[in-house]
Every structure is written in C-alpha cells, then in structure tokens.
Amino acid sequence: MKRKKVPTQKQKGLFIYCNKCQKDFSWTSKLVKQKNSKSVKEEPICGENGSKFSNCKFFQQHKFRARIYIPGTNRVVCKVFETDNYKEAAKLIVEFEQEVKKRKTQKQFYVFDAQQEYIEFLKNIDVPAHQQVQRSQKHIKEVYKCLQLFNEALNFNGIKITIATIPEVTDEYVGYFHSYLLEVKKYQNKTYNNKMSAVKGFFLWSISHYKLKITNPFDKVRSRKLTIKKETITRDEFERLLKVISPENGVVQLGGKRKQKRNLYKSYLKDGIELALYTGGRREEVVNLKWNMIFEKDNIPMYIEMRNLKVERQLGDGFNEDVTPKIIPITKDLRDLLNRLGYKKYRRKDRYLLNPNRTESSTAYMMDCLSKGFSHFYSLLGTNRKLQLKSLRKTYLTHLYATLGKETKYLSSHTSDTVLQRYYVDEKVVHKAITSFEIFTD
C-alpha cells in the first residue's frame, strides 16, 4: 500500500485523515522560501509521535476524508472514502456535498456524522469558549474507540452505520451492542460498563445538540455488578519487592515477531514506589511532587500540600479555583524517605522529588513506567496475587482509616465515607486497630 499524498491542485474540503492520531492533513509537502532565497521542503507533523508525515509508521491507517461545512450553521459533517486514489476521492466529495445538502432539507441526523462531530466537540473544535472543557487526549481516544465498537456491533448485525439515523437507534440496537460486548468481545463487567457509559454520553449529547424529541435509547441499560478487589500489600511483600528491584531483574520479553526485550528498571522506580506507599498518592500526584510542597513547623517537615487534580478536572477551568488541596501528613517513614532523597539540600525548591531533570512529555512516561515496573517486579515475588501500583494507595488508606476512622476522608479527599470503604479499605487489616498512624505496624 502506497502512502497517500495531497497534490498542489487540491480539492476543497478533502483531507488525509489518520485513524491513529485522529488528525486531518490538508497538505503533505510544500516548498518554503528561506531568507537566502533557497527553497526548503516542509512536511506536516504526525500527531502520534511528532515525526514527519512521510515517515509516519501508520500510513496504512490513512484515509481520504471529506469535511463539509453546512451553510448557515457551525456544523461540520465528515465522511471517509474507501479509495486510495485522490482523483476518485475528489469526485466522491462532490457527490457527498450534494448528499449533505439533501440531508439538510430532510433534517436527517446520521449516527456516523454525529459521531465525527461529537469527537470534534470533545476536542473543543468550533465550541464556544464558555462551553469548552479541557479533556485529555487519552480520554478522547477512549471515547472514539467506544463509538467504533458500537459501529462494529451494528455492522455485525447487518446494519449500515453510514445510513443509520439517531432516531432509528432503539432498544433493539442497544441490545445488539450489549450482546456484542459480552458474547463477541467477551468483555468483563467493568469494561462493559465503561463502553456503555461512553456511548450513552454520545447519545445524550446528540439529543441535546440536535434538539431531538426522543429519549436516550441507553437509559434502560443497567450497570453490571463489579467484583471489587481491595487487596493490600504486606510488610514482608513490600520489603521483598524493594530488594528485587534491579536492572538485572528488569528485563522482559515483548510479544511480536521480533521478540524484542525491554528493561522495566528505572533509577527512580524504587523511590517512586516508596513515595506511593507513604503518601497514598495516585501515580500522577507522586511523579509531580516537588520540594516546595512541603510545609514545616519549627523547621520540621509536617505535611505535604498538593493540588487535588482529580476534583479540579471534574469541575473544569474557571470553576476550580477554590478546590481544597490535599494534605498528606509526613509520618516517620515518609520523613526518613524525604531525608534520603535530599530534603536538607532541596527544601523549599521548585524541583521534582523524582527524576528532576525531565521534560514535560516524560512525566506521562514516568507514570507508565511506575505502573508497569511495579507489576513486573511484584510478579517476581511469586505470591500468586496480581497487585497493581494502586494497591499501595489502598494499603495507605486502609491503615489511615484504622487510625482516624471517618475522619480519613478529610485527608484522602474522598467526599464520602461510603466511597472510601467500598473501593479502598481492606477490612482484613482494619480490625488490627492501631493507636497511631504508621504503615506496617503488624
């Protein structure tokens, strides 16, 4: 399969769309004159890895796509063409534009078109400033995948998604999606709930956006019961885990034909795991800890104050100025760790505790390394349990709850005691009541 290109004489509204990075390309190369009168070839940049368009590894996922603005509105309708020939795609877009005009007079709202517009809404494209919400690229990609799954389910049952309209989606169609997720994809209940919720959100937006007088076909979907694991790590496991973390033990075999190897060991991994346990922080909070977040009394570090990123994002920009910060008490274990990391040298400095000489993009990479590193090295202990990095947060909150009881929520930032007990507290540890908060007193 050859790489697609956009010619100099291009068709209005026709782009190359990448299914991998979800980016439209209106051009693929051009000559730009420099100050010295020499011309230099320039190319657009891949939205996935920042490489030049001609070096994109995902060119097989490139499609010709039309973007047609409906006159007199802010709406854009899109359509992907299954052809590798630009001239043929240019002819198809003319036919599609005529079809769009016909749709407008008939007031039809097609599912596929609405999905494209919904994704652009999530990206804040042509969304009024006061309605914009900042969403992560990861979240948008996940919603996009859920919509694709819904389309697969309809196609699997002989329904052409390109001609299906929003009002046509009834309980029968939802039933197709339900069966597809459970019987074909064989998803577990948690994944099922997430997929259903994402598509339900799309229909909720569509009904409101197009002012349709219909009910949401997903309103009758019931969330499937989840088996919630609240496993915590023991003192013995944690001490053994720290000892097994080394470059020699970090090598893993990757899948695929090349059978490549990767080393999951990182110099900051052990410190990051200890910080996760002694602060009870989520991985994003742990990697973003800085020395100037530590507050003292009589020159003794007393607590860490950090932004409550989860709540701030839920409220959105402009509504999160008064969010109460998270307070993390500095216990003996945490104080010892801070001293080992250089508290006296770096106190009050705007400097990361972990891997300080980093770029902005490497922060997300560090989060991924913490998760994968913990899972790998814990598996070497042979406990027959599959703990994840978040089990350290559950361990911290379990012991904190044993000390403070219902007052735990004031430090953990949970809005209710019910949420804390259901998702984080391991009752097997709580009964070992302790008089002062300290991890691993048993």
VENPEQUI-V125492 format. One record per pair of residues at least 4 apart in sequence whose ideal C-beta (glycine too) atoms are under 8 Angstrom apart, sorted by the first residue. I is the first residue (numbers start at 1). J is the second residue. Records with the same first field share a line. If there is no record, write none. Layout:
BEGIN
I=J + J
END
This chain:
BEGIN
1=59 + 60 + 84
2=84
3=54 + 56 + 59 + 62
4=16 + 28 + 59 + 62 + 64 + 84 + 86
5=16 + 28 + 29 + 86
6=10 + 14 + 15 + 16 + 25 + 26 + 27 + 28 + 86
7=86
10=14 + 26 + 27
11=86 + 89 + 90 + 93
13=66 + 67 + 68 + 69 + 93 + 97
14=64 + 65 + 66 + 86 + 89 + 90 + 93
15=24 + 25 + 26 + 64 + 65 + 66 + 67
16=24 + 25 + 28 + 62 + 63 + 64 + 65
17=22 + 23 + 24 + 25 + 62 + 63 + 64 + 65 + 80
18=22 + 23 + 25 + 46 + 47 + 48 + 56 + 58 + 61 + 62
19=58 + 61 + 62 + 63
20=48 + 58 + 61
21=46 + 47 + 48 + 58
22=47 + 119 + 140 + 141 + 144
23=46 + 47
24=65 + 67
25=44 + 53
27=44
28=43 + 44 + 53 + 54
29=41 + 42 + 43 + 53 + 54
30=41 + 42
31=39 + 40 + 41 + 42
32=39 + 40 + 41 + 42
33=37 + 38 + 39
34=38 + 39 + 40
43=52 + 53 + 54
44=52 + 53
45=50 + 51 + 52 + 53
46=50 + 51 + 52 + 53 + 55 + 56 + 58
48=56 + 58
49=57
51=55 + 56 + 57
52=56
56=62
58=62
63=80 + 81 + 82
64=80 + 81 + 83 + 86 + 89
65=78 + 79 + 80 + 81
66=78 + 79 + 81 + 92 + 93 + 96 + 97
67=76 + 77 + 78
68=76 + 77 + 78 + 79 + 93 + 96 + 97 + 100
69=73 + 75 + 76
70=75 + 76 + 77 + 100 + 104
74=126
75=117
76=116 + 117 + 120 + 126
77=100 + 103 + 113 + 116 + 117
78=113 + 116 + 117
79=96 + 112 + 113 + 162
81=88 + 89 + 92 + 93
83=88 + 89 + 92
85=89
86=90
87=91
88=92
89=93
90=94
91=95
92=96
93=97
94=98
95=99
96=100
97=101
98=102
99=103
100=104
101=105
102=106
103=107 + 108 + 110
108=165
109=113 + 114 + 165 + 166 + 167 + 206 + 210 + 212
110=114 + 162 + 163 + 164 + 165 + 166
111=115 + 151 + 161 + 164 + 165 + 166 + 168 + 169
112=116 + 151 + 161 + 162 + 164
113=117
114=118 + 166 + 202 + 206 + 209 + 210
115=119 + 147 + 151 + 202
116=120
117=121 + 209
118=122 + 143 + 147 + 202 + 205 + 206
119=123 + 140 + 143 + 144 + 147
120=125 + 126
121=125 + 127 + 205 + 209
122=135 + 139 + 140 + 143
123=135 + 140
124=132 + 133 + 134
127=131 + 132
128=132
132=317
133=316 + 317
134=313 + 316 + 317
135=139 + 140
136=140
137=141
138=142
139=143
140=144
141=145
142=146 + 194 + 198
143=147 + 198 + 201 + 202
144=148
145=149
146=150 + 194 + 195 + 198 + 199 + 202
147=151 + 198 + 199 + 202
148=152
149=153 + 177 + 180 + 181 + 185 + 195 + 199
150=154 + 177 + 199
151=155 + 161
152=156 + 180
153=157 + 176 + 177 + 179 + 180 + 181 + 184
154=159 + 160 + 161 + 164 + 173 + 176 + 177
155=159 + 160 + 161
156=176 + 180 + 184
157=176 + 180
159=164 + 173 + 176
160=164
164=168 + 169 + 173
165=169
166=203 + 206 + 207 + 210 + 212 + 214
167=212 + 214
168=173
169=173 + 174 + 203 + 217
170=174 + 217
171=175 + 217 + 220
172=176
173=177 + 217
174=178 + 217 + 218 + 220 + 221
175=179
176=180
177=181 + 196 + 199
178=182 + 196 + 221
179=183 + 184
180=184 + 185
181=185 + 187 + 191 + 192 + 195 + 196
182=186 + 187 + 192
187=191 + 192 + 195
188=192
189=193 + 224 + 225 + 226 + 227
190=194 + 226
191=195
192=196 + 224
193=197 + 223 + 224 + 226
194=198
195=199
196=200 + 218 + 221 + 223
197=201
198=202
199=203 + 218
200=204 + 216 + 218 + 219 + 221
201=205
202=206
203=207 + 216 + 217 + 218
204=208 + 216
205=209
206=210 + 212
207=212 + 214 + 215 + 216
215=219
228=422 + 423
230=394 + 398 + 423 + 424 + 425 + 426 + 427
231=385 + 387 + 391 + 394 + 426
232=391 + 394 + 395 + 398 + 426 + 428 + 429
233=237 + 238 + 241 + 277 + 387 + 391 + 392 + 395
234=238 + 440
235=239 + 440 + 442
236=240
237=241 + 378 + 381 + 383 + 387
238=242 + 277 + 440
239=243
240=244 + 381
241=245 + 273 + 374 + 377 + 378 + 381
242=270 + 273 + 274
244=249 + 377 + 380 + 381
245=249 + 250 + 265 + 269 + 270 + 273 + 373 + 377
246=250 + 265
247=263 + 265
249=265 + 377 + 380
250=263 + 264 + 265 + 373 + 376 + 377
251=261 + 262 + 263 + 264
252=261 + 262 + 263 + 264 + 376
253=259 + 260 + 261
254=258 + 259 + 260 + 261 + 262
256=260
264=269 + 369 + 372 + 373 + 376 + 377
265=269 + 373
266=272 + 355 + 366 + 369 + 373
267=355
268=272 + 354 + 355 + 366
269=273 + 369 + 370 + 373 + 374 + 377
270=274
271=275 + 337 + 341 + 353 + 354
272=276 + 286 + 287 + 354 + 366 + 370
273=277 + 370 + 373 + 374 + 389 + 392
274=278 + 337
275=279 + 281 + 286 + 289 + 337 + 353 + 354
276=280 + 281 + 283 + 286 + 370 + 389 + 392 + 393
277=392 + 395 + 396 + 439
278=331 + 333 + 334 + 337 + 396 + 439
279=285 + 286 + 289 + 304 + 328 + 334 + 396
280=328 + 392 + 393 + 396 + 397 + 400 + 412
281=285 + 286 + 289 + 306 + 328 + 393
282=286 + 310 + 390 + 393
283=287 + 367 + 370 + 371 + 389 + 390
284=288 + 309 + 367
285=289 + 306 + 309 + 326
286=354 + 370
287=352 + 354 + 355 + 363 + 366 + 367 + 370
288=306 + 352 + 363
289=293 + 304 + 306 + 352 + 353 + 354
290=349 + 350 + 351 + 352 + 353
291=343 + 346 + 347 + 348 + 349 + 350 + 351 + 353
292=348 + 349 + 350 + 351
293=304 + 305 + 306
294=301 + 303 + 304 + 330 + 338 + 343 + 347 + 348
295=301 + 302 + 303 + 304 + 305
296=300 + 301 + 302 + 347
297=302
301=330 + 335 + 338 + 343 + 347
302=329 + 330
303=327 + 328 + 329 + 330
304=327 + 328 + 330
305=325 + 326 + 327 + 328
306=325 + 326 + 328
307=312 + 323 + 325 + 326
308=312 + 323 + 324 + 325 + 326 + 413
309=313
310=314 + 413
311=315 + 320 + 323 + 413
312=320 + 323
313=320
315=319 + 320 + 323
316=320
324=413
326=411 + 413
327=410 + 411
328=334 + 411
329=411 + 437
330=334 + 335 + 338
331=335 + 437 + 438 + 439
332=336 + 438
333=337 + 438 + 439
334=338
335=339
336=340
337=341
338=343 + 353
339=343 + 344
341=346 + 353
342=346
343=347
346=351
351=356
352=356 + 358
354=366
355=362 + 366
358=362 + 363 + 366
361=365
362=366
363=367
364=368
365=369
366=370
367=371
368=372
369=373
370=374 + 389
371=375 + 388 + 389
372=376
373=377
374=378 + 387 + 388 + 389 + 392
375=379 + 386 + 387 + 388 + 389
376=380
377=381
378=383 + 387
379=386
383=387
387=391
390=394
391=395
392=396
393=397 + 424
394=398 + 424 + 425 + 426
395=399 + 426 + 429 + 439
396=400 + 439
397=401 + 408 + 412 + 420 + 424 + 425
398=402 + 424 + 425 + 426 + 429 + 430
399=403 + 429 + 434 + 437 + 438 + 439 + 440 + 441
400=404 + 408 + 411 + 412 + 437
401=405 + 408 + 420 + 421 + 424 + 425 + 430
402=429 + 430 + 432 + 433 + 434
403=434 + 435 + 436 + 437
404=408 + 411 + 437
406=417
407=411
408=412 + 414 + 417 + 420
409=413 + 414 + 415 + 416 + 417 + 420
412=420 + 424
414=419 + 420 + 424
415=419
416=420
417=421
418=422
419=423
420=424 + 425
421=425
425=430
426=430
427=431
429=442
432=441 + 442
434=438 + 441
END
